[in-house]
Amino acid sequence: MNRKIDTLIVGGGPAGLAAACACYDGGVRDILIVERDVHLGGILQQCIHNGFGLQWFKEELTGPEYAQRFVDEAAKREIPYMTETMVLEITKDKKVYCVNPDEGVVVFECKTIILAMGCRERVRGNLKIPGTRPAGVYSAGLAQRLVNLEGVMPGKEVVILGSGDIGLIMARRMKWEGADVKMVCEIMPYSSGLARNIQQCLKDNDIPLHLNTTVVKVHGKKRVEGVTIAKVDENRRPIKETEQFVPCDTLMLSVGLLPENELSRGMDLVMDPVTGGPAVDENRQTSVPGVYACGNVLHVHDIVDFVSKESMIAGAAAAEYVKNEPEQGTKAVTMQPGTNVRYIVPQRLVAPEACSLYFRVGSPLGAGEIRLTADGETLLTRKFIRAVPGEMEELPLKQEIAEKLYNAKDVVVSAIEKEA
């Protein structure tokens, strides 16, 4: 089946749903969401803990409650969707090849495409942990799905490697379900999770966090029988003399997320090597005109409220493209990460309009200031009490600042820690 469509949204999670609503509100009616799962809502379906929506809805919600708000908004607008639909390929001329159990192979010819595929977890293979391959090694997200959606306990004695937010939340969840959570190990000298999760999930439940520590071996034949942990040096190499065997039947991995961009790379989009997602402008348009990216497929967010905000930008811009097909300007100003800044999204500005820059610092910082400079001139500063890699920073730009940036050649965002 071949079909022409104005806007196709790949992914029916919080990013795709928010983008669809914004695109509809921008005047486009020929919209379709394609989702590979059997339900809309994305990863939030299994995130039954609270803490969502404090910024967007000004109230505390669970993950399913947050997702349902946007599912309901899409339903009010009667935005159609296809679940159990896998996208196989997207071409540069904006053809999307899908397979669906009811329709078979479907090809969509699109005016605009919004990429909202989310992210996936790093697994044991990414870490190259030595040892056997027994049952009992899980990613934290898989364990979360088993416990919260399937009603299955992954194990009884748990060691967690990595202090990402999912790992911290699962440490608490497993303990509340009766498991003995022995420890959370983190190879870095700081946790990569939100401060509130470190407090609420670990400290409030007396679960120890071992920094500068990693798992160097998995033991067991049919089932995990234990792991060997070790301290690491400043180069993150294990220190042999510190090795310690920890008996357990489950190793849970929370070692980072990767934007799901196989489809993006297949289109030859310009990618950001740091975020792992496409490089975009302030409208979240990629290097292919009419193709937009938002949510965790673009860069991994700390809270879903930012996902919704960003996706609304992409959806509104896609609607404008459908209605006007604006000419693509040749001028673009590149945002450059400076001192203590890992990356900046958007990576470029193509119009002198008010917008926000989002970025993460490279290591924990005490009190200091964010500094935006253009051709060596400081245009904007913002003080912070602390800044950590696990929490995304936002720097709003007013119209007059954006105009100055647009006419500059060298734009840099830095995070400068105050001298002691």
N, C-alpha and C positions, 0 to 999 in steps of 0.2 A: 504494500500500500504506500503510495506517495501522497504527501499533503503539503500545501503551502501554509505557512503560519507567520504571524507577525513576531511573536516573542515566545521562545521555548526556554523553559527554566529547567536545568538539569540538577535535580535534588529537591526533595520535599521536606527538608528539615527546617529549622528556624530561619536560616538564611534564605532559602528558596521561597518560603511562605511570605516572609516580609517583602522580598523583592517583587513577588507576584502582586501583592496588595498595592505597593507603591506604583507599579507599572499600570495597574488597572486605574488607580486614582489619577494617573497622568493622562488618561484618555484612551488607552489601548484596551480593546475588548477581545481580540484574537490572541489569547494567552493559553499556554498549556504547561503544566508541571509534570515532569516525568520522574518517578521515584522507584528505585529497585526493591525497596522493602514492601511489605504487604500493607503498611499503614503510613500515613504522613506523620511528621513529627521528628524524624531523625533520631539522633542519639538521646535526645531529652526523654524519650519514652522510657528509658531504663534508669534515668537519674531521679529517683524517687525522693531524694533528700531535698530540703528547702534551701533558700538562699538565692533563688532566681527572681528577677524582675524588680529588684529594689530601685534601680535607676529608671527603667522603662515604664513600669506600671506603678511605681511608688508603693509597692507592697511586696511582702515576701511570699513566694510561690514555690511549689515543687517543680521539677523539670516537666513532668507531664502536664501540669496545670499551665505552665508558661507556653508550652507547645500548643495546647488546646486553644488558648486565646487566639493564636494566629491561624490555626485550622478553622476556627469559627469565623474569623474575619475573612478568610478566603471563601468560605461557604456563603457568607452574606453577599459577597460579590459574584457568586456563582462561577468562580474560576475553575475550569475543568482540570482534572489530573488523571494520570495513568500510573497506577502502582504495579509492582512486579514487572517493571520495565527496565531492562538493562541497556544502557547506551554503549554501543560497541565502538563507534568512531564518530568524530566530528571533523569535517574538512574545512579548509581555509575559506571556501566559498559558502560556508555556513549551511552545509547539509549535515543532518544528524541521523545516523543509522542506529536504530533501536531494535530490540527483540522483546516481544510480549507474548505470553502464553495464549492469549485470545486472538491477537491480530497477526502473529508471526513477525516477520521482519517489516519494520515500518521506516520509511525515510521521510524526514521533515526538511523542507526547504524554508529557511528562516530569514527574516529581515534582521532580527536580533536574537542573541543567545545570552543567557545569564548562567554562568558557571557557579554552582552552589553545592559541590559534591562533598564538602566537609573534609575530614582528615582521618587518618588511620594511625594505629599505634605501632611503635617500634616493637619488634619481637626479639626472641633470643638469638635468632640468626644475625640480627643487626649488631649484637653485642659480642658474638663469638666467645661465649662462655664455655670453657672446656667441660668435659664430663660426658656421661651417658645421656640417653634420650628417654627418660622414664616419663610415665604419666605424672601429672601434678604440677607442670609448669604452665602458667596461665598469664596472659596479659591482664592488666587490671580491668580493662573494659569488658573483656570476655567474662571474667569472674563476676563483674557487676551484672551483666545480662543473665548469667546463670542464677544468681541469687535473687535478683529483683523481678525478673520476668519468668524464669523457668522454675523457680522454687527449688533449686539444687545447690547444695553446699559443695564448693570445690575441694575443701579439706578441713582438717581440724587443728593442725599446727602449722602456722603460716609465717614465712619470712617474706618481706616485701623489699624489692630492690627498686630504688628510685622514689623520690619524694614529690612527684608530680601530683596535681590535685586529685586525679582519679585514684592514685595509690593511697593518698591520705584519707580520702573518703571511704575507700574500701577497707582500710585498716580499721576504721571505726565500725563499718558495717559488719565485717567479719567478727569483730569482738562482740558486738551486740547480738549476733546470731549464735554466740557460744564458742567460737573458735579461740584458740590460744595464739594471739598475734605476738610473736616473740620480739620483733623489731622491724624498723624501717631503716634500710641502709641507703646512703646517698654518697655517690662518688665525689661530688663537689663539696667545697667547704661551706655551702649554704643550701637551703632548700629551694627547689624551683616552684613550690606551691604557694598559694595565697597565704598571707599571715593568719587570716581567720581560720583557715583549714588546719594549719599547724596547731593552733590553740584548741579549736573545738574537736578535732579528730584525734590528735595525738596526746597533747598535754592533759586535756580533760578526761582522757581514758587511760592514762598512765602507760602509753605505748612509747617505748624508747626510740629516739631518732639518733642514729650513728652517722655523723658526717665524715667525709674523707674515708669512706668505707665502701667496699664493693664485694660482690660474690665472684670468687675465682674458680669455683668448681661445683658441679652438681653431682650428688651421689645417689645411687639407686639403680636397680635394673628394671623392674616392672613399674615401680612407683618410687617417687622421690623419698629418700630416706634421710636426707640432710643436705646441707650446703656448707662449703668452706668460705668464710669471709676473711677479708684482710684489709688493713689500713693501706692507704695509698700515699705516695709522696707528692711533691709539688707538681710533678709532671703526670700525675694520675696513674703511676705505675704501682702495682701491688708491692707491699713490703713483706718479704717472705717470713721474717721473724714474727710478724703479727698475726699470722694465719690462725684461724679458730674454727673448729667444726661446730655447727649448730644443727641439732636434730630437728627435722620438720618433715611434713608430708606434702607441703605445697610451697612453691616459689612463685610469687606474684610479681610481675614486671610492670613498673610504671616509669618508663625511661624515655618519655617524649612522644610527640605526635608529629606526623608527617602529612602535610596537605596532599590530598588525593588528586594528583595532577597528571596521570597517564594520558587522559584525553587532551589536556592542555598541551602537553609536549607533542602529542600527535599532530596538533595544528601548527606546530612550530612557533608558538607564542614566545615572546621574549620573557624569560624567567628570571626571578631574583634568586641568586644562589644562597642567600642567607635565609630568607623566609621559606624557600621551596615552592613559592607560588608565583603567579604571573606578575610582571611589572605593570602597574596601572597608573592612570592619571587621577585627578581629583574626583572624576565621575565614575571611577572604577572601570574605565574602559581599558582593555588590553591593547596589545600592539596590533591586533586585527580589528579594524573599525566595525562597530556593531556587536562586538563580543565583550561581555562584562564579566567580572569575577567579584565575589563577595563571600564573607564568612570565613570559615577555617580553610577553605580551599585557597584562599588568598594569603592569609597568615593566621597562625594559631592565636586565638583570642583567649583572654583569661575569664571573661564573663560574657554571657550570651546577650546581655543588653547592648554591648558594643556591636555584636553581630547584627542585631536588628537595625541599629542605627546605620551601619555601613550598607546593609542590604537595601534599605530604603533609598539610599543615594543611587545605588546601581539600578534599581527598578525605575526610579524617576528618570534617570538618564536614558535608559533603554526606551522608555515611552517617548521621550523627546526625539530620539533617533528615528523611531518608527514614523513619527508624524512629519519630521522635517528632513531627515537624512542629511544632517549638517556636513558641510565640507570639513575635511580634516586639515587643520592648520599645520604648518610646518614647524612652528616655533614651540618649543617645550623647554622648561627649566627643570633641571635634575636636582632632586633633594639629596644632599650628601650627608651620611652619618659622620659625625665628628667624634670628639673625645667621649668615651664611655657610652656611645650609642651604637647598638648592633645593626639596626635597620630602620627605615622610615617608610610608611605607607600613607599616602600615595608616593610613588617614586619620582613622579614628575608632575608639574603643573602646566596646563595647556591654555589657561585663561586667567586673567587677573580678577578672580572672584573669591569671596570669603569661603573658607573651608577649614578643616581640621587636619593636622598631621598626627599620626599615631606611630609610636615607636616603643622599643624596649631598651633598657640599659644593659650593658654587658656584664656587670657585677654589682653586688650590693653597694649602695652609696649612703653616706650619712647626709646631713643637711647640706643643701647647695642650691643651684639654680639651673634651669634649662635656658640655654642661650641660642637664639636664632640670629645668624649673621648673613649678610649679603654683601659680597665683594669686600669683606673685612669689616663692614659696619654692623654694629649690633642694632638690630631692629626691634627685638622683643626678648624679654626675660621673664621667667616665672620661677618663683622660689618653690622648693620642696623640702619637707622635713626628712624624708627618706625616699629612696627609689631602689627597687629590687627587680631582678630579671623576670620574676614570676608575675609581675603586675604591669600591664600596658599603660603607657602614658599618653595623654592627649594634649595637644597644643593647638587651641583654636586661633585662626588667623582672621583678623578683620579685613574688610575690603581694602583699606589703605595700605596695610602690610602686604597683602597679596599683590597689589599693583607694583609695589617696590620690588618684590621678589621676581615678578614677571619680567622686569627689565634688568635683572641682575644676571651675572654669568656664574658666580660661585656662591651657592647657597648651602649653608652648613648648619646642622642642629647638633648641639653638644650638651652634655650633662656634666656640669662642673661642681665637684664637691668642695665645700668650704674648707679652707685650710684650718687645721687645729690651732 
